[in-house]
Amino acid sequence: MGTTDDPTNLTYNPQPTEKDIEWILRQLSKYVDPNDIQVRRGDVLAAWSGIRPLVRDPNAKNTESLVRSHLTTVSPSGLVTIAGGKWTTYRQMAEDTIDVVIKTHKLAAGPCRTKQLKLIGSEGWRPTLYLPLIQKYGIETDVAKHLVESYGNRAWSVAELTEVTGERWPVRGIRLSKMYRYVESEVRYACRNEYAETAIDVLARRTRYLSPPFFSFLVSAVLIVDLHF
């Protein structure tokens, strides 16, 4: 459930406040039938928050106006700057920036092609890709689905690093926690192939066990709740 948007001071590891949590719960109550279920504070299993930047448009007449997406500007010297934005729009941010560079400096370049380029792991991906993982490695169904959804065709490389459980089923794939689908081979894969060097690199940036530190100026809170039907 989420999110909130509130001004905040810059801190290394922002934490959601009770005010944020209560606000999200009140908003949630508008979308569920109180006769069926009531979401209470005790149903919240986890809450995390991050800080993202908001920038002011230097060309705007109202100096207090904030841009909630990204902003690309060109200085008198010809320097192209992009500010703001968020992780989920990184490709569009890059395209917009390069378009401005090409136009400003009259570079000989064609239109951006990144929208059509496949991401790493997407080659040959299909919804049923998890089935061969189960058959070959004896991995639990939900874990196999998680690997395919997270790594695409590189799920095979992650599965190859799984350890034997010593149980009849699953044959391979020891979970880091029984509550989640992450398995021990993901830690090995992150260290060997994704340049992970610390526990935080794995827990916060490869899984969602921990909320990573963000550096910017707007805090957003998200809740994970347990609903008993």
C-alpha positions in Angstrom: 0.0 0.0 0.0 1.3 3.5 -0.6 2.6 6.0 -1.1 2.8 9.3 0.8 4.6 12.4 -0.5 5.8 14.7 2.3 8.7 17.2 2.5 11.5 16.0 4.6 15.0 16.7 5.8 17.9 14.9 4.1 18.8 11.8 6.2 20.9 8.8 5.4 18.3 6.1 6.1 14.8 7.6 6.3 12.2 5.8 8.3 8.4 6.0 7.8 6.6 7.8 10.6 3.4 6.7 12.4 1.7 9.6 10.7 2.7 8.2 7.3 1.5 4.7 8.3 -1.9 5.9 9.7 -2.5 8.1 6.6 -2.0 5.1 4.2 -4.2 2.9 6.4 -7.0 5.6 6.2 -6.7 5.8 2.5 -6.8 2.0 2.2 -10.0 1.9 4.2 -11.7 3.7 1.4 -11.1 0.8 -1.0 -12.0 -2.2 1.1 -15.5 -3.2 2.4 -15.5 -2.7 6.2 -18.1 -5.5 6.4 -15.5 -7.9 5.0 -12.3 -6.7 6.5 -10.8 -4.0 8.6 -7.1 -3.2 8.1 -5.6 -2.3 11.5 -2.2 -1.1 12.6 -1.4 -4.6 13.8 -1.8 -5.9 10.3 1.2 -4.0 9.0 4.1 -6.4 8.5 6.6 -3.9 7.3 7.0 -0.3 6.2 9.7 1.4 4.3 10.4 4.8 2.9 12.8 6.5 0.5 13.7 10.0 -0.4 13.6 11.2 -4.0 14.5 14.6 -5.5 12.2 17.3 -6.7 13.8 20.1 -8.8 12.8 23.6 -9.5 12.6 24.8 -13.1 15.0 27.7 -13.4 13.0 29.1 -16.3 9.6 29.0 -14.5 8.1 32.3 -13.4 7.1 30.8 -10.1 10.3 29.9 -8.3 8.4 27.7 -5.9 7.1 25.4 -8.6 8.5 21.9 -8.3 8.9 19.3 -11.1 7.7 15.9 -10.0 9.3 14.1 -13.0 12.7 14.9 -14.4 13.9 18.2 -15.9 16.5 18.8 -18.7 18.1 22.2 -19.0 20.8 23.8 -21.0 23.1 26.4 -19.5 24.6 29.4 -21.5 27.8 27.5 -21.8 26.0 24.6 -23.6 26.2 22.3 -20.6 23.2 19.9 -20.6 21.9 19.0 -17.2 19.2 16.5 -16.2 17.8 16.5 -12.6 15.1 14.9 -10.7 13.4 11.8 -12.0 13.3 8.3 -10.5 14.6 4.8 -11.1 11.6 3.5 -12.9 11.9 6.2 -15.6 15.7 6.0 -16.2 15.4 5.0 -19.9 13.1 7.9 -20.7 15.4 10.2 -18.8 18.4 9.1 -20.8 16.5 9.4 -24.1 15.3 12.9 -23.3 18.8 14.0 -22.3 20.4 12.7 -25.4 17.7 14.3 -27.6 18.5 17.7 -26.0 22.2 17.1 -26.5 21.7 16.3 -30.2 19.4 19.3 -30.8 21.5 21.8 -28.8 24.9 20.8 -30.4 23.5 19.8 -33.8 25.1 16.3 -33.6 24.7 13.9 -36.5 22.7 11.1 -34.8 19.6 9.1 -35.5 16.6 8.7 -33.2 16.9 6.9 -29.9 16.7 3.1 -30.2 16.7 2.1 -26.5 12.9 1.7 -26.3 13.2 -1.3 -28.7 16.3 -2.9 -27.1 15.8 -5.9 -25.0 16.9 -5.9 -21.4 19.5 -8.4 -20.2 17.8 -11.7 -19.5 14.8 -11.1 -21.8 16.0 -13.1 -24.8 13.9 -16.2 -25.1 11.8 -15.3 -22.1 8.3 -16.9 -21.8 5.8 -17.2 -18.9 6.4 -21.0 -18.6 10.2 -20.7 -18.4 10.0 -21.7 -14.7 8.8 -25.2 -15.5 12.1 -26.5 -16.9 13.8 -25.0 -13.8 11.6 -27.1 -11.6 12.2 -30.2 -13.7 16.0 -29.9 -13.9 16.9 -28.6 -10.5 14.0 -29.7 -8.2 13.3 -26.1 -7.1 10.0 -25.1 -5.5 7.5 -23.7 -7.9 7.2 -20.2 -6.3 11.0 -19.9 -6.1 11.4 -20.9 -9.7 8.8 -18.3 -10.7 10.6 -15.7 -8.7 13.9 -16.5 -10.4 12.4 -16.3 -13.9 10.6 -13.1 -13.1 13.7 -11.5 -11.5 16.5 -12.8 -13.7 14.8 -13.8 -17.0 16.9 -16.3 -18.9 19.7 -15.8 -16.4 17.6 -17.7 -13.9 19.4 -20.8 -15.2 22.7 -19.4 -14.0 21.2 -18.6 -10.6 19.6 -22.1 -10.3 23.0 -23.7 -11.2 24.4 -22.1 -8.0 21.7 -23.5 -5.7 22.7 -25.9 -3.0 21.2 -29.3 -2.3 18.7 -29.0 0.6 19.1 -32.5 1.9 15.3 -32.8 1.9 13.1 -34.9 -0.4 11.6 -31.7 -1.7 12.7 -29.2 -2.7 15.9 -30.9 -3.9 17.8 -27.6 -4.3 17.3 -24.0 -3.3 17.7 -23.1 0.3 15.7 -20.1 1.2 17.3 -17.2 3.1 14.0 -16.9 5.0 11.0 -19.2 5.0 8.8 -16.1 4.6 10.3 -15.1 1.2 11.2 -16.7 -2.1 14.9 -15.5 -2.1 17.4 -18.4 -2.1 21.1 -18.6 -1.1 22.3 -18.9 -4.7 21.1 -15.3 -5.4 23.8 -14.1 -2.9 26.5 -16.0 -4.8 25.2 -14.7 -8.1 25.1 -11.1 -6.9 28.7 -11.3 -5.7 30.1 -13.1 -8.7 28.1 -11.4 -11.5 26.6 -8.1 -10.1 29.5 -6.7 -8.2 27.8 -7.0 -4.8 30.4 -6.4 -2.0 28.5 -6.0 1.2 25.5 -7.5 3.0 23.6 -4.3 2.3 24.3 -4.6 -1.4 22.5 -8.0 -1.3 19.8 -7.3 1.2 18.8 -3.8 0.2 19.7 -3.7 -3.5 19.2 -7.2 -4.8 16.3 -8.2 -2.5 13.7 -6.1 -0.6 14.7 -7.4 2.9 15.9 -3.9 3.8 15.1 -0.5 2.5 18.1 1.1 0.8 19.3 4.6 1.7 18.1 7.2 -0.8 19.5 10.7 -1.1 17.1 13.4 -2.2 14.4 15.6 -0.8 10.9 14.0 -0.7 10.0 11.0 1.5 7.6 8.3 0.3 6.3 5.6 2.5 4.9 2.2 1.6 3.2 -0.4 3.7 3.1 -4.2 3.5 0.0 -5.5 5.3 -1.2 -9.0 6.2 -4.9 -9.3 5.3 -6.8 -12.3 6.8 -9.8 -13.3 4.8 
